Structures are given as structure tokens and as C-alpha cells.
Amino acid sequence: MLNNNKLITLGKEMLNGLSHLRTLKLADNAFACDCHLAWLSRHLKTYPRLGQHTRCASPAHLKDRNLADVQVSLIRVMLPSIEFQFAKPTKVYFLSESMYVRLYNA
């Protein structure tokens, strides 16, 4: 049982060697349903008895949704960001594939 453990994400390798797993209790965690959990969404669709009641805590557009019911296309890449407020129009600068800076009106 992994329910109620304040988990935010799980690595895909977690299920390696567990092909006969019948039940996986993941309820009551704080899962961030981002690109790192897309694999689990697909897995729960294939094996619906596993991880029943596995819900997203974030991002806001997926909050309280069952991960098995979330379309993988709704699971977005979550990039770390830094935001600054300026009195000029919004601009986004991609610093790398994994980080961006957003400038926007106050």
C-alpha cells in the first residue's frame, strides 16, 4: 500500500518486475499529474484494477480528477519557471528546454 504517503510522483521503474501485481493502492497522495506521470495514466487505463482512486492534486486543471480517467494529451510538460512583473507587454524567454522566464504586466 502506498496510499496516504504524500507522494507527488512515481518513477516508471517502480513497477519493474511486478507483472503479477493485482492491487496497488495509491489513493490520498498529492500527485502532480504532469509529464512525469503520463506513463502511470496509461498504465492505469490498461490495468484498471490497479491504483483505483488515484487522483491528481495538481495542476489546477486536473485537480481531483482520477488519473486513470485523464487523457494523456491533457498532461502537460511542467517547466520550472521564474516570473517577474514589469509594466511592459508579456514576453516569454526560453532559457533552455527545461526552464523559461515569463515577463508580464503588473
C-alpha positions as CSV (number, residue, x, y, z in Angstrom):
1,M,0.0,0.0,0.0
2,L,1.3,3.4,-1.0
3,N,-1.8,5.4,-0.2
4,N,-1.7,8.4,2.1
5,N,2.1,8.9,1.8
6,K,2.3,12.4,0.5
7,L,3.6,11.1,-2.8
8,I,3.9,13.7,-5.6
9,T,5.3,11.4,-8.4
10,L,6.4,7.8,-9.1
11,G,9.1,6.6,-11.3
12,K,8.2,4.2,-14.1
13,E,10.8,1.7,-12.9
14,M,8.7,1.3,-9.7
15,L,6.6,-1.4,-11.4
16,N,9.6,-3.3,-12.9
17,G,9.4,-7.0,-12.1
18,L,5.8,-6.7,-10.8
19,S,4.0,-8.1,-13.7
20,H,1.7,-10.2,-11.5
21,L,0.7,-7.2,-9.3
22,R,-3.1,-7.4,-8.6
23,T,-3.7,-4.3,-6.4
24,L,-1.8,-1.0,-6.0
25,K,-3.3,1.4,-3.5
26,L,-2.3,5.0,-4.4
27,A,-5.2,7.0,-3.0
28,D,-4.8,10.1,-0.8
29,N,-1.5,11.3,-2.2
30,A,-0.6,14.7,-3.6
31,F,0.2,13.6,-7.2
32,A,1.4,16.2,-9.6
33,C,-0.1,15.0,-12.8
34,D,2.5,16.2,-15.2
35,C,4.6,14.6,-17.9
36,H,6.4,12.5,-15.3
37,L,3.1,10.6,-14.5
38,A,1.9,10.2,-18.1
39,W,3.2,6.6,-18.0
40,L,1.1,5.9,-14.9
41,S,-2.1,7.3,-16.5
42,R,-1.5,4.9,-19.5
43,H,-0.8,2.0,-17.2
44,L,-3.9,2.5,-15.1
45,K,-6.0,2.6,-18.3
46,T,-4.6,-0.7,-19.3
47,Y,-4.9,-2.2,-15.8
48,P,-8.0,-0.5,-14.2
49,R,-7.9,-2.6,-11.0
50,L,-4.5,-1.1,-10.1
51,G,-4.5,2.2,-8.4
52,Q,-8.2,2.8,-8.2
53,H,-9.0,6.3,-6.8
54,T,-5.5,7.7,-7.7
55,R,-6.3,11.4,-8.0
56,C,-4.4,14.4,-9.2
57,A,-3.6,17.2,-6.7
58,S,-2.1,19.4,-9.3
59,P,-2.1,21.2,-11.7
60,A,-5.3,23.1,-11.2
61,H,-7.0,21.9,-14.4
62,L,-6.6,18.3,-13.3
63,K,-7.2,18.7,-9.5
64,D,-9.3,15.9,-8.0
65,R,-9.6,14.0,-11.3
66,N,-8.9,10.3,-11.3
67,L,-5.5,9.8,-13.1
68,A,-6.8,6.8,-15.0
69,D,-9.6,9.0,-16.5
70,V,-7.2,11.8,-17.5
71,Q,-6.4,12.0,-21.3
72,V,-2.7,11.8,-21.7
73,S,-2.9,14.8,-24.0
74,L,-4.1,16.9,-21.0
75,I,-0.9,16.0,-19.1
76,R,1.5,18.8,-19.9
77,V,5.2,19.2,-19.6
78,M,5.7,21.2,-16.4
79,L,8.7,23.5,-16.9
80,P,10.3,25.3,-13.9
81,S,9.7,29.0,-14.3
82,I,10.7,32.3,-12.9
83,E,8.2,35.2,-13.2
84,F,8.8,38.9,-12.9
85,Q,6.3,41.8,-13.0
86,F,7.1,44.7,-15.3
87,A,4.9,47.5,-16.8
88,K,5.6,46.2,-20.3
89,P,3.8,43.7,-22.5
90,T,4.1,40.0,-21.8
91,K,7.2,38.2,-23.2
92,V,8.4,34.7,-22.6
93,Y,12.0,33.8,-23.0
94,F,13.0,30.1,-23.2
95,L,16.3,29.7,-21.5
96,S,16.6,26.1,-22.2
97,E,14.3,23.1,-22.8
98,S,13.7,22.8,-19.1
99,M,13.4,26.4,-18.0
100,Y,11.7,29.6,-19.1
101,V,11.2,33.2,-17.8
102,R,7.9,35.0,-18.3
103,L,7.6,38.8,-18.1
104,Y,4.1,40.3,-17.7
105,N,2.2,43.4,-16.9
106,A,1.7,44.1,-13.2
